[in-house]
């Protein structure tokens, strides 16, 4: 039944079909109380494609020749990419002051360091990590890579561009803005080239291990405020993927509102002075979820 706006209303059956289809592709769970949100965010797609209702949109996602590109567009519309530089400073302090000295000693022979920013959105977290590595002064001359991945190609394009406005910098100390950014326009800055040289980005669906083949085995994984998009089985798949990728003794850093209770027994909980982090046991111990 159309609204007086002329836009079609999503039926309960259309919501169920679209919700299950999105979940099957990428594990993102659209809760039952988000039917109106899904409807509002997908209306522009129906208009762009000239479709009259959500049943037609579901068929387009299933069968049209352009279905893969459209599914990525739909997922971008349904997810939020809210992030900013130097988010959750207590955890970043633990990373800088406690984990980085460990990594310097641990990898001294190879002089190689890999950090994975999983679900990196528009790149603020990956660049923040690179800035902290540079601040430490420990890894000059090393083979360093911070690799950011996301399911959205749109935000990855923004990450590669590396240009940001005031909102992304709202928690960035002024000395870091002066040191690591160059002004490129009114209220617009770009990450300095020597930081960008340590950072790369790639497309990856956290629910599809095959798309993780290009990711080098990391010493540290940042996967912060990403698990909130998934239900329990999908979270367990993500954690299993991260566990398999991490080097033995590697660390996993989650968002402060996230933990592994009832999700995974594979990781050890490590109490640092500034924060709690998770670690893959050195000898690969721990049980599966």
CORFENLIN-V982572 format. One line per field, one symbol per residue. ss: DSSP state (a for helix, b for strand, c for the rest). burial: b if it has 24 or more other C-alpha atoms within 12 Angstrom, else e. A space follows every 10 residues. Layout:
ss->???
burial->???
This chain:
ss->cbcccccbcc caaaaaaaaa aaaaaacbcc caaaaaaaaa aaaaaaaaac cccaaaaaaa aaacccaaaa aaaaaaaacc ccccccccaa aaaaaaaaaa aaaaaacccc cbbbbbbbcc cccaaaaaaa aaaaaacccc ccbbbbbbbb ccaaaaaaaa acbbcaaaac cccaaaaaaa bbbbbccbbb bcaaaaccbb bbbcccccaa aacccccccb bbbcccaaab caaaaaaaaa aaaaaccccc bbbbcccccc ccccbcbbbb bccccbbbbb ccccccbcc
burial->eeeeeeebbb eeebbbbbbe bbbebbbbbb eeeebeebbb ebbebbeeee ebbbbebbeb beeeeeeeeb bbbbbbbbbe bebbbbbbbe bbbbbbbbbb eebbeebeee ebbbbbbbbb bbbbbbbbbb bbbbeeebbe eeebbbbbbb bbbbbbeebb bbbbbeebbe ebeeebbeeb beeeeeeebb bbeebbebbb bbbbbbbeee ebeebbbbbb bbbbbbbbbb eeebbbbbbb bbbbbbbbbb bbbbbeeebb eebbbbbbbe eeeebbbbbb beeeeeeee
